[in-house]
Amino acid sequence: MNAPKLGWSDVTPKSVFLNRRAVIAGAGAMAIAGSVGQAQAQVAASTSRFSTDEAPNTLEEITSYNNFYEFGTGKEDPARNAAALTVDPWSIVIDGLVDRPGTYDLADVMKDQPLEERIYRFRCVEAWSMVVPWIGFELAGLLNRVGVQPSAKYVAFETLVRPEEMPGQRAPILEWPYREGLRLDEAMNPLTILATGLYGEEMPKQNGAPIRLVVPWKYGFKSIKSIVKISVVADQPQTTWNMLQPSEYGFYSNVNPTVDHPRWSQASERRIGAGLFAGRQDTLMFNGYEEQVAALYAGMDLAANY
């Protein structure tokens, strides 16, 4: 019996990964640029000041254990079913309270946006977690480029609807398209990125190719995948899980170990890949990003505004 073929990201220790990142990230930048035609992108080789020093999960773990209901409800379904998704060409509608609305192809969306590696903690509302080395750029850069108007208060997002390629959409599991939203100041926070890759490679389809949102201080379902529409609006937008069950999934959904989900505790989490007997670890307020984002919610009752 042949041994399984493992890539460097399946087995590489963190220290080696950091030393090799300049090479890998540079290669990833070229791959990403190639996938969007004339996009000029180069990943910064240095560690971002926003990156955690925790060891990333392996590429295998990140790409084989996902929630992406457009491809099925099982954790393995996205990896099993996402290969048929067409991600090139890709365009995003940007509309609402912006000075330059339009339909932008992916190269235009990425134009003049400096790509950077961000190693972020990722916390699912289901009380499991990972550490992911994303490649992306700050959402604020794109919003500034299209010109946010003074009356804007929120940013709304929508995922692709293509049931012939996304088999989960053939059933009424959720109301399609998948929708998410942020307050404008959350969207403009430098931690908030649009990710186009991970581990120095193009974004895998099961992880939200070709472009997804990453908001590391919020539960993972807020980080919407395979984005096709961004709307800047005055009123709080509807969001998928809040529409389905508002008593369980709030609009803000900040990681908060003191506010339990109605059906389970949020005080601790299971780190994927840590091993069967590794135990659980305490969940950090705002997933460990309290210093960067707590001021956004000054004066708010975080329990009442979950």
Stockholm file with secondary structure:
# STOCKHOLM 1.0

chainA/1-306         MNAPKLGWSDVTPKSVFLNRRAVIAGAGAMAIAGSVGQAQAQVAASTSRFSTDEAPNTLEEITSYNNFYEFGTGKEDPARNAAALTVDPWSIVIDGLVDRPGTYDLADVMKDQPLEERIYRFRCVEAWSMVVPWIGFELAGLLNRVGVQPSAKYVAFETLVRPEEMPGQRAPILEWPYREGLRLDEAMNPLTILATGLYGEEMPKQNGAPIRLVVPWKYGFKSIKSIVKISVVADQPQTTWNMLQPSEYGFYSNVNPTVDHPRWSQASERRIGAGLFAGRQDTLMFNGYEEQVAALYAGMDLAANY
#=GR chainA/1-306 SS CCCCCCCHHHHCCHHHHHHHHHHHHHHHHHHHHHHTTTCCCCCBCSCCTTCCCSCCCCHHHHHHSCCCGGGCSSTTHHHHHGGGCCCSSCEEEEEESBSSCEEEEHHHHHTTCCCEEEEEEEECTTSEEEEEEEEEEEHHHHHHHHCBCTTCCEEEEEECCCTTTCGGGGSTTSCSSCEEEEEHHHHHSTTCEEEEEETTEECCGGGTTTCEEECTTBCGGGSCCSEEEEEEESSCCCCHHHHHCTTTSCSSCBCCTTSCBTTBCCSEEEETTSCTTSCCEECCGGGGTHHHHGGGGTTCCTTTTC
#=GC SS_cons         CCCCCCCHHHHCCHHHHHHHHHHHHHHHHHHHHHHTTTCCCCCBCSCCTTCCCSCCCCHHHHHHSCCCGGGCSSTTHHHHHGGGCCCSSCEEEEEESBSSCEEEEHHHHHTTCCCEEEEEEEECTTSEEEEEEEEEEEHHHHHHHHCBCTTCCEEEEEECCCTTTCGGGGSTTSCSSCEEEEEHHHHHSTTCEEEEEETTEECCGGGTTTCEEECTTBCGGGSCCSEEEEEEESSCCCCHHHHHCTTTSCSSCBCCTTSCBTTBCCSEEEETTSCTTSCCEECCGGGGTHHHHGGGGTTCCTTTTC
//
